[in-house]
Amino acid sequence: MRPSFALGILGVVMACLACAAQGGNFYQDTEMTWGQGRGKVVDGGRGLDLTLDRTSGSGFQSKSEYLFGKIDMQIKLVPGNSAGTVTTFYLSSQGDAHDEIDFEFLGNVSGEPYTLHTNVFTRGQGQREQQFRLWFDPTTAFHTYSILWNPQHVIFAVDGTPVRDFKNHEARGVAFPKTQPMRLYASLWNADDWATQGGRVKADWSKAPFVASFRGFSADACVWENGRQRCPEGTMEAAVAGGRSWWNQQLSDLSYRRMRWVQRKFMIYNYCTDAKRYPQGVPAECKLR
């Protein structure tokens, strides 16, 4: 089956994961955190551009904190020679024992593909990297990147296609992010000491400023406010009634097989198969289906 055809089917099959981002207002929902003016809200609040030059990158965060939800962001990555640049979209709590759910996009020289880097931190412990090549050019149009985070799953999806499912295996001694509220963060920064071909290829500053564009920020999520969790109306009712709700969503057998197909075709690194990194045996979650 041709990738373009198969992934077209996935867009329909995975409609429950692919909810097209309705798009919030960046003026209302986010705030710039660093960059000294290099990040700018555009198009009347419907978009936000982050810029990187030799002096600094830039970043923003959501005004709200969340404890479970489905977060969508449409991103158009740095075009052309993006070597050395890293664009990020992630959830994170605070402190040394923080939880974190990462999308990172590692740039490359012109004509070579981006690397999609994913990671999950629990209680300050990460090192759960899985990396992929994308099956499209992420610089010519906006594409939707989604994090579905509920008490049992963290599901990463690209244009509605699931690429990773980190399951709750607390009963088997594996930590899971479920108690710390997290805020959304996004950034564009210089990481040319490691991002492209292990740091061998540096950023070409003659091509600066580099620009990554964001739009379609959607958070169907439980907001953490004043020490309490406030969920969208109907979320819990739908979950209890067995209806469609991100709160109890998981991959069906078919969507699981589709995810595994994507992983076989496009995954380029999986910590669970890195025997050199773990000579005494891979982490516990890697042994659990």
Solvent accessible surface area in square Angstrom, and as a share of the most:
residue,aa,sasa,rsa
1,M,142,0.64
2,R,156,0.57
3,P,63,0.40
4,S,81,0.52
5,F,106,0.44
6,A,1,0.00
7,L,18,0.09
8,G,46,0.44
9,I,52,0.26
10,L,1,0.00
11,G,33,0.31
12,V,116,0.67
13,V,53,0.31
14,M,5,0.02
15,A,55,0.43
16,C,40,0.24
17,L,2,0.01
18,A,23,0.18
19,C,68,0.41
20,A,71,0.55
21,A,14,0.11
22,Q,163,0.73
23,G,34,0.33
24,G,27,0.26
25,N,42,0.22
26,F,1,0.00
27,Y,133,0.51
28,Q,129,0.57
29,D,51,0.26
30,T,5,0.03
31,E,72,0.32
32,M,74,0.33
33,T,65,0.38
34,W,109,0.38
35,G,5,0.05
36,Q,170,0.76
37,G,53,0.51
38,R,47,0.17
39,G,8,0.08
40,K,132,0.56
41,V,36,0.21
42,V,57,0.33
43,D,88,0.45
44,G,59,0.56
45,G,0,0.00
46,R,151,0.55
47,G,5,0.05
48,L,1,0.00
49,D,39,0.20
50,L,0,0.00
51,T,26,0.15
52,L,2,0.01
53,D,39,0.20
54,R,172,0.63
55,T,109,0.63
56,S,27,0.17
57,G,4,0.04
58,S,0,0.00
59,G,1,0.01
60,F,1,0.00
61,Q,31,0.14
62,S,0,0.00
63,K,99,0.42
64,S,38,0.25
65,E,49,0.22
66,Y,13,0.05
67,L,16,0.08
68,F,12,0.05
69,G,1,0.01
70,K,8,0.03
71,I,2,0.01
72,D,5,0.02
73,M,0,0.00
74,Q,30,0.13
75,I,0,0.00
76,K,67,0.28
77,L,1,0.01
78,V,2,0.01
79,P,80,0.50
80,G,51,0.49
81,N,32,0.17
82,S,1,0.01
83,A,1,0.01
84,G,0,0.00
85,T,1,0.01
86,V,0,0.00
87,T,1,0.00
88,T,4,0.02
89,F,0,0.00
90,Y,50,0.19
91,L,1,0.00
92,S,10,0.07
93,S,10,0.06
94,Q,123,0.55
95,G,54,0.52
96,D,144,0.75
97,A,58,0.45
98,H,35,0.16
99,D,5,0.02
100,E,25,0.11
101,I,0,0.00
102,D,5,0.02
103,F,0,0.00
104,E,29,0.13
105,F,0,0.00
106,L,12,0.06
107,G,3,0.03
108,N,17,0.09
109,V,41,0.24
110,S,74,0.47
111,G,84,0.81
112,E,94,0.42
113,P,60,0.38
114,Y,12,0.05
115,T,16,0.09
116,L,1,0.00
117,H,23,0.10
118,T,0,0.00
119,N,10,0.05
120,V,0,0.00
121,F,44,0.18
122,T,3,0.02
123,R,160,0.58
124,G,29,0.28
125,Q,94,0.42
126,G,6,0.06
127,Q,98,0.44
128,R,22,0.08
129,E,31,0.14
130,Q,19,0.09
131,Q,36,0.16
132,F,1,0.00
133,R,79,0.29
134,L,18,0.09
135,W,56,0.20
136,F,45,0.19
137,D,73,0.38
138,P,8,0.05
139,T,23,0.13
140,T,101,0.59
141,A,48,0.37
142,F,53,0.22
143,H,33,0.15
144,T,17,0.10
145,Y,0,0.00
146,S,2,0.01
147,I,0,0.00
148,L,1,0.01
149,W,2,0.01
150,N,1,0.01
151,P,25,0.16
152,Q,100,0.44
153,H,18,0.08
154,V,0,0.00
155,I,1,0.00
156,F,0,0.00
157,A,1,0.01
158,V,0,0.00
159,D,52,0.27
160,G,1,0.01
161,T,3,0.02
162,P,0,0.00
163,V,0,0.00
164,R,6,0.02
165,D,24,0.12
166,F,10,0.04
167,K,61,0.26
168,N,26,0.13
169,H,34,0.15
170,E,64,0.29
171,A,106,0.82
172,R,157,0.57
173,G,71,0.69
174,V,8,0.05
175,A,21,0.16
176,F,8,0.04
177,P,1,0.00
178,K,71,0.30
179,T,102,0.59
180,Q,42,0.19
181,P,26,0.16
182,M,0,0.00
183,R,49,0.18
184,L,0,0.00
185,Y,34,0.13
186,A,1,0.01
187,S,12,0.08
188,L,0,0.00
189,W,80,0.28
190,N,64,0.33
191,A,2,0.01
192,D,24,0.12
193,D,102,0.53
194,W,101,0.35
195,A,9,0.07
196,T,3,0.02
197,Q,82,0.36
198,G,61,0.59
199,G,8,0.08
200,R,187,0.68
201,V,37,0.21
202,K,112,0.47
203,A,11,0.08
204,D,46,0.24
205,W,45,0.16
206,S,94,0.61
207,K,116,0.49
208,A,30,0.24
209,P,85,0.53
210,F,7,0.03
211,V,55,0.32
212,A,0,0.00
213,S,18,0.11
214,F,1,0.01
215,R,107,0.39
216,G,8,0.07
217,F,6,0.03
218,S,26,0.17
219,A,43,0.33
220,D,65,0.34
221,A,5,0.04
222,C,0,0.00
223,V,28,0.16
224,W,78,0.27
225,E,88,0.40
226,N,145,0.75
227,G,52,0.50
228,R,187,0.68
229,Q,65,0.29
230,R,139,0.51
231,C,34,0.20
232,P,47,0.29
233,E,180,0.81
234,G,31,0.30
235,T,11,0.07
236,M,68,0.31
237,E,117,0.53
238,A,30,0.23
239,A,16,0.13
240,V,135,0.78
241,A,87,0.68
242,G,61,0.59
243,G,37,0.36
244,R,194,0.71
245,S,12,0.08
246,W,16,0.06
247,W,55,0.19
248,N,72,0.37
249,Q,23,0.10
250,Q,120,0.53
251,L,23,0.12
252,S,65,0.42
253,D,111,0.57
254,L,70,0.35
255,S,3,0.02
256,Y,51,0.19
257,R,138,0.51
258,R,48,0.18
259,M,8,0.04
260,R,87,0.32
261,W,43,0.15
262,V,0,0.00
263,Q,18,0.08
264,R,160,0.59
265,K,121,0.51
266,F,29,0.12
267,M,41,0.18
268,I,83,0.42
269,Y,60,0.23
270,N,30,0.16
271,Y,4,0.02
272,C,27,0.16
273,T,104,0.60
274,D,33,0.17
275,A,73,0.56
276,K,193,0.82
277,R,80,0.29
278,Y,42,0.16
279,P,102,0.64
280,Q,174,0.77
281,G,39,0.37
282,V,37,0.21
283,P,36,0.23
284,A,53,0.41
285,E,22,0.10
286,C,32,0.19
287,K,142,0.60
288,L,36,0.18
289,R,209,0.76
